[in-house]
Amino acid sequence: MVTIYGVTGQTAPLAAAGAAAGTTVTDGSVVWTVQDPNGVALRVGAMATFQSLVWEMRVLYQQKPPNITSLTQTIAPIPDALNYFVKQGFLCGRLLGGRGRT
């Protein structure tokens, strides 16, 4: 992530493989900082209007569900990525729920 803006140098900035979060790399007058791979990043960009001072932030985040390791463990709240499974389960149960019963 760029932490100090400026003019980049002649070669691509490279940090050592597996560099710790917070390590800085200088590229001309630009300073890049290594981010935590398990952290959260936000992108901010100017709106596409002529000489605008309006900025847009779209923050969308949901943590991935945990690995289920026991039958008593839940995935509540239901992750967005798996929501369609739950909807299909309700639809199947609703369609089959009244059949074959007396």
N, C-alpha and C positions, 0 to 999 in steps of 0.2 A: 504494500500500500504506500502511496506517496504521502510522506509526512511533511516535507518541505519542498515547495514548488520552485522551479527554476528552469534552466536549460540543460537538456540531457547531453551526455558526453558522446564520444565516438563509438564506444563498445557497449553491448548490452550489460546491464547490471546483473551480477550473479552472486547469490549467497551460497555458502557451503551447504551440501546436501544434509538435511536434518538439522539445519540451524535453528537455534532456540527462538521462540517468539520474543520480539523486542530487538533482535539483532538488526543493525542498520547497515545499509550499503549506499555509498555515495556514487552518484552518476552525474558527472559534471557538477552543476550546482543543485541538482535534485537529490533528495535523500529518500530512500525507500526503506520501509520497516517491515520485517518478517512478521506475519500475523499468526496467531494461534489457530491451527487447523480445526480445532473444536470450538472456536469462538464464533461470534456473530458479526457480520459486516453489513453496513448499510451503504447503498449507492445513492448519491444525490446528484441531480443534473438540472441545469437551467432549462426552463420551458422553451419550446421552439418558437419564440416570438422575437421580433427585431428589437434588440437592445433591452430585453426584458430583465427585470429584477425579481421575477417570480421563480421560485424553485419548487420542484416536485419531489416528494418522497413517497415511495410506495413500500410499505413495510409489510411483508408477508412472511410469517414464520410459524412453523409448528414442528415441535420435536418429534422425531421418529419414534414409533412404538418400541417398548422394550422387548427383548427376546423372552418368550414365555418358557419358564423353566419348571413350573408346577401347575397342576390342574386348578389350584385355588387362585392363581394370579389372574388379574384382569388387564385389559388394555384401555381402561377408562381414563380420560375421555377418548372416544374413538377417533383415531387419526384421520384426517381428510383423505389421505392416500388409500385408506382401507374402507372408506365409507360405503363404497358400492357393494362390498361384500355384505355388509349389514343390511342394506336396502334389499338386496337379492334374497337374503335369508327371511326377512319379513314378508316379502312378496310370495315366496314359496310356501311359507307357513300359512299365509292367508288363503292361498289357493287350495292347499291340501288339507287345511284344518277342518273343514266341514264334511269332507268326503269319507264315507265308510263308517260313520258314527251313527249310532241309533239313539 
